[in-house]
Amino acid sequence: MEKIASFTVDHDILEKGIYVSRIDGDITTYDLRFIKPNTPPFLENAALHTIEHLFATYMRNSAFGSNIVYFGPMGCRTGFYLIVRDLSNKDTLALIKDTLKKAISHTGDIPGNSKKECGNYLDHDMEGAKVQMQEYLEVVKDWTIYDLQYKN
């Protein structure tokens, strides 16, 4: 079998950051790497789950909401994949930073967090999510479109 693109990235040298993972026509997949691979502690499930709810909600309620195809966690618990349609790297990077700021300052209930709306609604950690997002924002706050490529 052919090796999928994400398995060709050298995880020994991959650092925290935002990377263009692949481009398929008008669809771009971004790798939002919150944790350096293979360096625990990894994202805790409850915090990861809360980040997913906050990011998905804020991104889909932004001016670019119709361009968001998917936001979800990596199974390795080191970050998330963001999939967008017809959105420039510049706009996506600005959206990621803006979403981080809004999610960090979020007050009130976690969006979509009821038994009716979520398959594991009791497994959330708002404070843990905010800590992880703040640490990640510190890493990517000065990133430009020229930083979005994997380093070899």
Contact map, one row per residue, 1 for C-alpha under 8 A:
11100000000000000000000000000000000000000000000000000000000000000000000000000000000000000000000000000000000000000000000000000000000000000000000000000000
11110000000000000000000000000000000000000000000000000000000000000000000000000000000000000000000000000000000000000000000000000000000000000000000000000000
11111011000000000000000000000000000000000000000000000000000000000000000000000000000000000000000000000000000000000000000000000000000000000000000000000000
01111111000000000000000000000000000000000000000000000000000000000000000000000000000000000000000000000000000000000000000000000000000000000000000000000000
00111111100000000000110000000000000000000000000000000000000000000000000000000000000000000000000000000000000000000000000000000000000000000000000000000000
00011111100000000000100000000000000000000000000000000000000000000000000000000000000000000000000000000000000000000000000000000000000000000000000000000000
00111111110000000000000000000000000000000000000000000000000000000000000000000000000000000000000000000000000000000000000000000000000000000000000000000000
00111111110000000000000000000000000000000000000000000000000000000000000000000000000000000000000000000000000000000000000000000000000000000000000000000000
00001111111001000000000000000000000000000000000000000000000000000000000000000000000000000000000000000000000000000000000000000000000000000000000000000100
00000011111111000000000000000000000000000000000000000000000000000000000000000000000000000000000000000000000000000000000000000000000000000000000000000001
00000000111111000000000000000000000011000000000000000000000000000000000000000000000000000000000000000000000000000000000000000000000000000000000000000000
00000000011111000000000000000000000011000000000000000000000000000000000000000000000000000000000000000000000000000000000000000000000000000000000000000000
00000000011111100000000000000000000000000000000000000000000000000000000000000000000000000000000000000000000000000000000000000000000000000000000000000011
00000000111111110000000000000000000110000000000000000000000000000000000000000000000000000000000000000000000000000000000000000000000000000000000000000110
00000000000011111000000000000000101110000000000000000000000000000000000000000000000000000000000000000000000000000000000000000000000000000000000000000000
00000000000001111100000000000001111100000000000000000000000000000000000000000000000000000000000000000000000000000000000000000000000000010010000000000000
00000000000000111110000000000011110000000000000000000000000000000000000000000000000000000000000000000000000000000000000000000000000000010011000000010000
00000000000000011111000000000111100000000000000000000000000000000000000000000000000000000000000000000000000000000000000000000000000000000001000000110000
00000000000000001111100000000111100000000000000000000000000000000000000000000000000000000000000000000000000000000000000000000000000000000000000000111100
00000000000000000111111000011110000000000000000000000000000000000000000000000000000000000000000000000000000000000000000000000000000000000000000000011100
00001100000000000011111000011110000000000000000000000000000000000000000000000000000000000000000000000000000000000000000000000000000000000000000000000100
00001000000000000001111100011100000000000000000000000000000000000000000000000000000000000000000000000000000000000000000000000000000000000000000000000000
00000000000000000001111111111000000000000000000000000000000000000000000000000000000000000000000000000000000000000000000000000000000000000000000000000000
00000000000000000000011111110000000000000000000000000000000000000000000000000000000000000000000000000000000000000000000000000000000000000000000000000000
00000000000000000000001111110000000000000000000000000000000000000000000000000000000000000000000000000000000000000000000000000000000000000000000000000000
00000000000000000000001111110000000000000000000000000000000000000000000000000000000011000000000000000000000000000000000000000000000000000000000000000000
00000000000000000000001111111000000000000000000000000000000000000000000000000000001111000000000000000000000000000000000000000000000000000000000000000000
00000000000000000001111111111100000000000000000000000000000000000000000000000000001110000000000000000000000000000000000000000000000000000000000000000000
00000000000000000001111000111110000000000000000000000000000000000000000000000000111100000000000000000000000000000000000000000000000000000000000000000000
00000000000000000111110000011111000000000000000000000000000000000000000000000000111000000000000000000000000000000000000000000000000000000000000000000000
00000000000000001111100000001111100000000000000000000000000000000000000000000011110000000000000000000000000000000000000000000000000000000000000000000000
00000000000000011110000000000111110000000000000000000000000000000000000000000011110000000000000000000000000000000000000000000000000000000000000000000000
00000000000000111110000000000011111100000000000000000000000000000000000000000111000000000000000000000000000000000000000000000000000000000000000000000000
00000000000000011000000000000001111100000000000000000000000000000000000000000111000000000000000000000000000000000000000000000000000100010000000000000000
00000000000000110000000000000000111110100110000000000000000000000000000000000110000000000000000000000000000000000000000000000000000000000000000000000000
00000000000001110000000000000000111111100000000000000000000000000000000000000100000000000000000000000000000000000000000000000000000000000000000000000000
00000000001101100000000000000000001111100000000000000000000000000000000000000100000000000000000000000000000000000000000000000000000000000000000000000000
00000000001100000000000000000000000111110000000000000000000000000000000000000000000000000000000000000000000000000000000000000000000000000000000000000000
00000000000000000000000000000000001111111100000000000000000000000000000000000000000000000000000000000000000000000000000000000000000000000000000000000000
00000000000000000000000000000000000001111100000000000000000000000000000000000000000000000000000000000000000000000000000000000000000000000000000000000000
00000000000000000000000000000000000000111110000000000000000000000000000000000000000000000000000000000000000000000000000000000000000000000000000000000000
00000000000000000000000000000000001000111111000000000000000000000000000000011100000000000000000000000000000000000000000000000000000000000000000000000000
00000000000000000000000000000000001000001111101100000000000000000000000000001110000000000000000000000000000000000000000000000000000100000000000000000000
00000000000000000000000000000000000000000111111100000000000000000000000000001000000000000000000000000000000000000000000000000000000000000000000000000000
00000000000000000000000000000000000000000011111110000000000000000000000000001000000000000000000000000000000000000000000000110000000000000000000000000000
00000000000000000000000000000000000000000001111111000000000000000000000000000000000000000000000000000000000000000000000000111001100000000000000000000000
00000000000000000000000000000000000000000011111111100000000000000000000000000000000000000000000000000000000000000000000000011111100100000000000000000000
00000000000000000000000000000000000000000011111111110000000000000000000010001000000000000000000000000000000000000000000000000000100000000000000000000000
00000000000000000000000000000000000000000000111111111000000000000000000000000000000000000000000000000000000000000000000000111000000000000000000000000000
00000000000000000000000000000000000000000000011111111100000000000000000000000000000000000000000000000000000001000000000000011100100000000000000000000000
00000000000000000000000000000000000000000000001111111110000000000000000000000000000000000000000000000010000000000000000000000000110010000000000000000000
00000000000000000000000000000000000000000000000111111111000000000000001110000000000000000000000000000000000000000000000000000000000000000000000000000000
00000000000000000000000000000000000000000000000011111111100000000000000000000000000000000000000000000000000001110000000000000000000000000000000000000000
00000000000000000000000000000000000000000000000001111111110000000000000000000000000000000000000000000010000001100000000000000000000000000000000000000000
00000000000000000000000000000000000000000000000000111111111000000000001000000000000000000000000000110010000000000000000000000000000000000000000000000000
00000000000000000000000000000000000000000000000000011111111100000000011000000000000000000000000000000000000000000000000000000000000000000000000000000000
00000000000000000000000000000000000000000000000000001111111110000000000000000000000000000000000000000000000000100000000000000000000000000000000000000000
00000000000000000000000000000000000000000000000000000111111111000000000000000000000000000000000000100110000000000000000000000000000000000000000000000000
00000000000000000000000000000000000000000000000000000011111111011001000000000000000000000000001000100000000000000000000000000000000000000000000000000000
00000000000000000000000000000000000000000000000000000001111111011101000000000000000000000000000000000000000000000000000000000000000000000000000000000000
00000000000000000000000000000000000000000000000000000000111111111000000000000000000000000000000000000000000000000000000000000000000000000000000000000000
00000000000000000000000000000000000000000000000000000000011111111000000000000000000000000000000000000000000000000000000000000000000000000000000000000000
00000000000000000000000000000000000000000000000000000000000011111100000000000000000000000000000000000000000000000000000000000000000000000000000000000000
00000000000000000000000000000000000000000000000000000000001111111111000000000000000000000000000000000000000000000000000000000000000000000000000000000000
00000000000000000000000000000000000000000000000000000000001111111111000000000000000000000000000000000000000000000000000000000000000000000000000000000000
00000000000000000000000000000000000000000000000000000000000100111111100000000000000000000000000000000000000000000000000000000000000000000000000000000000
00000000000000000000000000000000000000000000000000000000000000011111100000000000000111100000000000000000000000000000000000000000000000000000000000000000
00000000000000000000000000000000000000000000000000000000001100011111111000000000011110000000000000000000000000000000000000000000000000000000000000000000
00000000000000000000000000000000000000000000000000000000000000000111111000000000011110000000000000000000000000000000000000000000000000000000000000000000
00000000000000000000000000000000000000000000000000000001000000000001111100000000111100000000000000000000000000000000000000000000000000000000000000000000
00000000000000000000000000000000000000000000000000010011000000000001111110000001111000000000000000000000000000000000000000000000000000000000000000000000
00000000000000000000000000000000000000000000000000010000000000000000011111000001110000000000000000000000000000000000000000000000000000000000000000000000
00000000000000000000000000000000000000000000000100010000000000000000001111101011100000000000000000000000000000000000000000000000000000000000000000000000
00000000000000000000000000000000000000000000000000000000000000000000000111111111100000000000000000000000000000000000000000000000000000000000000000000000
00000000000000000000000000000000000000000000000000000000000000000000000011111100000000000000000000000000000000000000000000000000000000000000000000000000
00000000000000000000000000000000000000000100000000000000000000000000000001111110000000000000000000000000000000000000000000000000000000000000000000000000
00000000000000000000000000000000000000000111100100000000000000000000000011111111000000000000000000000000000000000000000000000000000000000000000000000000
00000000000000000000000000000000111110000110000000000000000000000000000001111111000000000000000000000000000000000000000000000000000000000000000000000000
00000000000000000000000000000011111000000010000000000000000000000000000011011111100000000000000000000000000000000000000000000000000000000000000000000000
00000000000000000000000000000011110000000000000000000000000000000000001111001111110000000000000000000000000000000000000000000000000000000000000000000000
00000000000000000000000000001111000000000000000000000000000000000000011111000011111000000000000000000000000000000000000000000000000000000000000000000000
00000000000000000000000000001111000000000000000000000000000000000001111100000001111100000000000000000000000000000000000000000000000000000000000000000000
00000000000000000000000000111100000000000000000000000000000000000001111000000000111110000000000000000000000000000000000000000000000000000000000000000000
00000000000000000000000000111000000000000000000000000000000000000011110000000000011111100000000000000000000000000000000000000000000000000000000000000000
00000000000000000000000001110000000000000000000000000000000000000011100000000000001111100000000000000000000000000000000000000000000000000000000000000000
00000000000000000000000001100000000000000000000000000000000000000010000000000000000111110000000000000000000000000000000000000000000000000000000000000000
00000000000000000000000000000000000000000000000000000000000000000010000000000000000111111011000000000000000000000000000000000000000000000000000000000000
00000000000000000000000000000000000000000000000000000000000000000000000000000000000001111111000000000000000000000000000000000000000000000000000000000000
00000000000000000000000000000000000000000000000000000000000000000000000000000000000000111111100000000000000000000000000000000000000000000000000010000000
00000000000000000000000000000000000000000000000000000000000000000000000000000000000000011111110000000000000000000000000000000000000000000000000110000000
00000000000000000000000000000000000000000000000000000000000000000000000000000000000000111111111000000000000000000000000000000000000000000000000000000000
00000000000000000000000000000000000000000000000000000000000000000000000000000000000000111111111100000000000000000000000000000000000000000000000000000000
00000000000000000000000000000000000000000000000000000000000000000000000000000000000000001111111110000000000000000000000000000000000000000000000110000000
00000000000000000000000000000000000000000000000000000000000000000000000000000000000000000111111111000000000000000000000000000000000000000000000000000000
00000000000000000000000000000000000000000000000000000000001000000000000000000000000000000011111111100000000000000000000000000000000000000000000000000000
00000000000000000000000000000000000000000000000000000000000000000000000000000000000000000001111111110000000000000000000000000000000000000000000000000000
00000000000000000000000000000000000000000000000000000000000000000000000000000000000000000000111111111000000000000000000000000000000000001001100000000000
00000000000000000000000000000000000000000000000000000000000000000000000000000000000000000000011111111100000000000000000000000000000000000000000000000000
00000000000000000000000000000000000000000000000000000010011000000000000000000000000000000000001111111110000000000000000000000000000000000000000000000000
00000000000000000000000000000000000000000000000000000010000000000000000000000000000000000000000111111111000000000000000000000000000011001000000000000000
00000000000000000000000000000000000000000000000000000000000000000000000000000000000000000000000011111111100000000000000000000000000000001000000000000000
00000000000000000000000000000000000000000000000000000000010000000000000000000000000000000000000001111111110000000000000000000000000000000000000000000000
00000000000000000000000000000000000000000000000000100110010000000000000000000000000000000000000000111111110000000000000000000000010010000000000000000000
00000000000000000000000000000000000000000000000000000000000000000000000000000000000000000000000000011111110000000000000000000000010011000000000000000000
00000000000000000000000000000000000000000000000000000000000000000000000000000000000000000000000000001111111000000000000000000000000000000000000000000000
00000000000000000000000000000000000000000000000000000000000000000000000000000000000000000000000000000111111100000000000000000000000000000000000000000000
00000000000000000000000000000000000000000000000000000000000000000000000000000000000000000000000000000000111110000000000000000000000000000000000000000000
00000000000000000000000000000000000000000000000000000000000000000000000000000000000000000000000000000000011111000000000000000000000000000000000000000000
00000000000000000000000000000000000000000000000000000000000000000000000000000000000000000000000000000000001111101000000000000000000000000000000000000000
00000000000000000000000000000000000000000000000001001100000000000000000000000000000000000000000000000000000111111000000000000100000000000000000000000000
00000000000000000000000000000000000000000000000000001100100000000000000000000000000000000000000000000000000011111000000000000000000000000000000000000000
00000000000000000000000000000000000000000000000000001000000000000000000000000000000000000000000000000000000001111100110000000000000000000000000000000000
00000000000000000000000000000000000000000000000000000000000000000000000000000000000000000000000000000000000011111110110010000000000000000000000000000000
00000000000000000000000000000000000000000000000000000000000000000000000000000000000000000000000000000000000000011111110010000000000000000000000000000000
00000000000000000000000000000000000000000000000000000000000000000000000000000000000000000000000000000000000000001111111110000000000000000000000000000000
00000000000000000000000000000000000000000000000000000000000000000000000000000000000000000000000000000000000000000111111000000000000000000000000000000000
00000000000000000000000000000000000000000000000000000000000000000000000000000000000000000000000000000000000000011111111010000000000000000000000000000000
00000000000000000000000000000000000000000000000000000000000000000000000000000000000000000000000000000000000000011111111110000000000000000000000000000000
00000000000000000000000000000000000000000000000000000000000000000000000000000000000000000000000000000000000000000011111110000000000000000000000000000000
00000000000000000000000000000000000000000000000000000000000000000000000000000000000000000000000000000000000000000010011111100000000000000000000000000000
00000000000000000000000000000000000000000000000000000000000000000000000000000000000000000000000000000000000000001110111111110000000000000000000000000000
00000000000000000000000000000000000000000000000000000000000000000000000000000000000000000000000000000000000000000000000111110000000000000000000000000000
00000000000000000000000000000000000000000000110010000000000000000000000000000000000000000000000000000000000000000000000111111000000000000000000000000000
00000000000000000000000000000000000000000000111011000000000000000000000000000000000000000000000000000000000000000000000011111100000000000000000000000000
00000000000000000000000000000000000000000000011011000000000000000000000000000000000000000000000000000000000000000000000000111111100000000000000000000000
00000000000000000000000000000000000000000000001001000000000000000000000000000000000000000000000000000000000001000000000000011111110000000000000000000000
00000000000000000000000000000000000000000000001000000000000000000000000000000000000000000000000000000000000000000000000000001111111000000000000000000000
00000000000000000000000000000000000000000000011000000000000000000000000000000000000000000000000000000000000000000000000000001111111100000000000000000000
00000000000000000000000000000000000000000000011101100000000000000000000000000000000000000000000000000000000000000000000000001111111110000000000000000000
00000000000000000000000000000000000000000000000000100000000000000000000000000000000000000000000000000011000000000000000000000111111111000000000000000000
00000000000000000000000000000000000000000000000000000000000000000000000000000000000000000000000000000000000000000000000000000011111111100000000000000000
00000000000000000000000000000000010000000010001000000000000000000000000000000000000000000000000000000000000000000000000000000001111111110000000000000000
00000000000000000000000000000000000000000000000000100000000000000000000000000000000000000000000000010011000000000000000000000000111111111000000000000000
00000000000000000000000000000000000000000000000000000000000000000000000000000000000000000000000000010001000000000000000000000000011111111100000000000000
00000000000000000000000000000000000000000000000000000000000000000000000000000000000000000000000000000000000000000000000000000000001111111110000000000000
00000000000000011000000000000000010000000000000000000000000000000000000000000000000000000000000000000000000000000000000000000000000111111111000000000000
00000000000000000000000000000000000000000000000000000000000000000000000000000000000000000000000010011000000000000000000000000000000011111111100000000000
00000000000000000000000000000000000000000000000000000000000000000000000000000000000000000000000000000000000000000000000000000000000001111111100000000000
00000000000000011000000000000000000000000000000000000000000000000000000000000000000000000000000000000000000000000000000000000000000000111111110000000000
00000000000000001100000000000000000000000000000000000000000000000000000000000000000000000000000010000000000000000000000000000000000000011111111000000000
00000000000000000000000000000000000000000000000000000000000000000000000000000000000000000000000010000000000000000000000000000000000000001111111000000000
00000000000000000000000000000000000000000000000000000000000000000000000000000000000000000000000000000000000000000000000000000000000000000011111100000000
00000000000000000000000000000000000000000000000000000000000000000000000000000000000000000000000000000000000000000000000000000000000000000001111111110000
00000000000000000000000000000000000000000000000000000000000000000000000000000000000000000100100000000000000000000000000000000000000000000000011111110000
00000000000000000000000000000000000000000000000000000000000000000000000000000000000000001100100000000000000000000000000000000000000000000000001111110000
00000000000000000000000000000000000000000000000000000000000000000000000000000000000000000000000000000000000000000000000000000000000000000000001111111000
00000000000000000110000000000000000000000000000000000000000000000000000000000000000000000000000000000000000000000000000000000000000000000000001111111000
00000000000000001111000000000000000000000000000000000000000000000000000000000000000000000000000000000000000000000000000000000000000000000000001111111100
00000000000000000011000000000000000000000000000000000000000000000000000000000000000000000000000000000000000000000000000000000000000000000000000001111110
00000000100001000011100000000000000000000000000000000000000000000000000000000000000000000000000000000000000000000000000000000000000000000000000000011111
00000000000011000000000000000000000000000000000000000000000000000000000000000000000000000000000000000000000000000000000000000000000000000000000000001111
00000000010010000000000000000000000000000000000000000000000000000000000000000000000000000000000000000000000000000000000000000000000000000000000000000111
